[in-house]
Amino acid sequence: MKKSRSETIRIEDFEMDGDLLEGEILLDEWNAFFNCESSICLSILLEEDTILEELLPEHLNGYNYILHNQTKMLHAILNELLKQYPKMQLQYGYDEEEKKEYMPDVSHIRNFSSLLSPLTMYILDVSKDGSPYFGCIFSCKWDDEHAFGAMLYKDRVVEIGGADTAFLSWIAQNDLDKCIQYENTNQKGWDEK
């Protein structure tokens, strides 16, 4: 089931797997960046023991946000990775030969197109003002076992790390709590910084 930008999603487009709805999403702009032509898994995290007859407004808002902001989201993830990548290279500690193959130096986000491949996009069960948090998992050359994950609120990167960073709702909830505290203290939206 491939989705284009103009299609909407329905609950029938997903299979229930525990507290997760699983389907697919076609991200044309990501495919152009990564030079591929495939859909990736779209997973919607649900609160424990949730039974839905139809998708919630937050799910639909999330889906539409992804489709219409996919380049902004990808660039946000890759720019944050570019900032943290040198420190990550030190943490992984590859010798010079391995580093060239698995974790070479990069100077621009376009260099990540040969090191990463998108696998899963998550719409999380945490939202703010009707907009959900998102998670993205990528396979990566430098870590076959744990992959690479990012969590976002809209196109603001909350955290990057291993694959689990993309779907741990507590990371989103902690960010939301900070956002609310910041708004209450400063009377200015967190995502407007």
C-alpha positions as CSV (number, residue, x, y, z in Angstrom):
1,M,0.0,0.0,0.0
2,K,1.9,3.0,-1.3
3,K,0.7,6.5,-0.3
4,S,1.1,9.6,-2.4
5,R,1.0,13.2,-1.1
6,S,-2.7,13.7,-2.0
7,E,-4.0,10.5,-0.3
8,T,-5.4,10.5,3.2
9,I,-5.0,7.7,5.6
10,R,-7.6,5.6,7.3
11,I,-7.4,3.1,10.0
12,E,-8.0,0.3,7.4
13,D,-4.5,1.2,6.0
14,F,-2.9,-0.1,9.1
15,E,-2.5,-3.4,10.9
16,M,-2.7,-3.5,14.7
17,D,0.3,-4.9,16.5
18,G,-0.1,-4.6,20.2
19,D,-0.1,-0.9,21.0
20,L,1.1,0.0,17.5
21,L,-0.6,0.6,14.2
22,E,1.7,-0.3,11.3
23,G,1.4,0.8,7.7
24,E,3.6,2.5,5.1
25,I,4.4,6.0,3.9
26,L,6.0,7.2,0.7
27,L,8.3,10.1,1.2
28,D,9.3,11.3,-2.3
29,E,11.7,14.0,-1.1
30,W,13.5,11.5,1.2
31,N,13.7,9.1,-1.7
32,A,15.3,11.7,-3.9
33,F,17.8,12.5,-1.1
34,F,18.7,8.9,-0.5
35,N,18.4,7.9,-4.2
36,C,15.8,5.2,-3.6
37,E,12.2,4.5,-4.6
38,S,10.5,2.8,-1.7
39,S,8.0,3.3,1.1
40,I,9.1,3.1,4.7
41,C,7.2,1.8,7.6
42,L,4.8,4.2,9.3
43,S,4.0,3.3,12.9
44,I,1.5,5.0,15.1
45,L,2.2,4.5,18.8
46,L,-1.0,4.2,20.9
47,E,-1.5,4.5,24.6
48,E,-1.6,1.1,26.3
49,D,-4.8,-0.9,25.7
50,T,-6.2,1.6,23.2
51,I,-8.8,0.4,20.8
52,L,-9.6,2.7,17.9
53,E,-12.3,2.6,15.3
54,E,-10.8,5.5,13.4
55,L,-7.6,7.5,13.5
56,L,-7.4,10.4,15.9
57,P,-7.0,14.0,14.7
58,E,-3.5,14.0,16.0
59,H,-2.6,11.0,13.7
60,L,-4.1,12.7,10.7
61,N,-2.3,16.0,11.6
62,G,0.9,14.1,12.0
63,Y,0.6,12.3,8.7
64,N,-0.1,15.5,6.8
65,Y,2.7,17.3,8.6
66,I,5.2,14.6,7.6
67,L,4.0,14.8,3.9
68,H,4.2,18.5,3.7
69,N,7.3,19.1,5.7
70,Q,9.5,16.1,4.9
71,T,12.5,18.1,3.6
72,K,12.4,20.4,6.7
73,M,12.3,17.4,9.0
74,L,15.1,15.5,7.2
75,H,17.3,18.6,7.1
76,A,16.7,19.2,10.8
77,I,17.7,15.6,11.6
78,L,20.8,15.7,9.4
79,N,22.0,19.1,10.6
80,E,21.8,17.9,14.2
81,L,23.6,14.8,13.2
82,L,26.3,16.8,11.4
83,K,26.8,18.8,14.7
84,Q,27.1,15.7,16.9
85,Y,28.9,13.4,14.4
86,P,32.5,14.3,15.3
87,K,31.8,13.4,18.9
88,M,30.0,10.2,17.8
89,Q,33.1,9.3,15.7
90,L,35.2,9.5,18.9
91,Q,32.7,7.4,20.9
92,Y,32.6,4.7,18.3
93,G,36.4,4.7,18.1
94,Y,36.9,3.1,14.7
95,D,40.5,2.7,13.6
96,E,41.5,4.7,10.4
97,E,40.6,1.8,8.0
98,E,37.3,1.1,9.6
99,K,36.5,4.8,9.9
100,K,36.8,5.3,6.2
101,E,34.4,2.5,5.5
102,Y,31.8,2.9,8.4
103,M,32.0,6.4,9.7
104,P,34.0,8.6,7.3
105,D,34.4,12.3,8.0
106,V,31.5,14.4,6.5
107,S,31.4,18.1,5.8
108,H,27.8,18.5,4.5
109,I,24.5,16.8,5.2
110,R,24.5,15.4,1.6
111,N,27.4,13.1,2.7
112,F,25.0,11.2,4.9
113,S,23.0,9.9,1.9
114,S,25.4,7.0,1.5
115,L,25.7,6.3,5.2
116,L,22.0,6.2,6.2
117,S,18.8,4.7,4.9
118,P,15.3,5.5,6.4
119,L,13.4,2.5,7.8
120,T,10.6,3.7,10.0
121,M,8.7,6.9,10.8
122,Y,6.8,7.0,14.1
123,I,3.8,9.2,15.0
124,L,4.0,9.1,18.8
125,D,1.3,9.1,21.4
126,V,2.5,12.4,22.9
127,S,1.3,15.6,21.3
128,K,1.1,19.4,21.8
129,D,-1.7,21.5,20.4
130,G,-2.9,18.7,18.2
131,S,0.6,18.0,16.7
132,P,2.3,14.8,17.6
133,Y,5.9,14.1,18.3
134,F,7.7,12.1,15.6
135,G,10.4,9.5,15.5
136,C,12.6,8.3,12.7
137,I,14.8,5.2,12.5
138,F,17.6,4.9,9.9
139,S,19.9,2.0,9.2
140,C,23.4,3.4,9.4
141,K,26.8,2.0,8.4
142,W,28.4,2.8,11.7
143,D,26.0,0.8,13.9
144,D,24.3,-2.3,12.4
145,E,22.9,-3.4,15.7
146,H,21.4,-0.2,17.2
147,A,20.9,1.9,14.1
148,F,20.3,5.6,14.3
149,G,17.2,7.3,15.7
150,A,15.9,10.8,16.0
151,M,12.9,12.3,17.8
152,L,11.3,15.5,16.7
153,Y,8.5,17.9,17.5
154,K,7.5,19.2,14.1
155,D,10.9,20.1,12.6
156,R,12.7,20.7,15.8
157,V,15.0,17.8,16.8
158,V,14.4,16.8,20.4
159,E,17.1,14.1,20.6
160,I,19.2,11.8,18.4
161,G,20.8,8.5,19.4
162,G,20.2,4.8,18.8
163,A,17.0,3.5,17.1
164,D,15.1,3.5,20.4
165,T,15.4,7.3,20.6
166,A,12.7,7.4,17.9
167,F,10.0,5.6,19.8
168,L,10.5,6.1,23.5
169,S,7.5,8.1,24.5
170,W,9.1,9.3,27.7
171,I,11.6,11.3,25.7
172,A,8.7,13.1,24.0
173,Q,6.9,13.5,27.4
174,N,10.0,15.0,29.0
175,D,10.3,17.5,26.2
176,L,6.6,18.4,26.4
177,D,6.9,18.9,30.1
178,K,9.9,21.3,29.5
179,C,7.9,23.0,26.8
180,I,4.9,23.6,29.1
181,Q,7.2,24.8,31.9
182,Y,9.0,27.1,29.5
183,E,5.7,28.5,28.2
184,N,4.4,29.1,31.7
185,T,7.6,30.9,32.7
186,N,8.3,32.9,29.5
187,Q,4.8,33.2,27.9
188,K,6.5,32.3,24.5
189,G,6.0,29.1,22.6
190,W,8.8,26.5,22.9
191,D,8.8,25.7,19.2
192,E,9.2,29.4,18.4
193,K,12.7,29.6,19.8
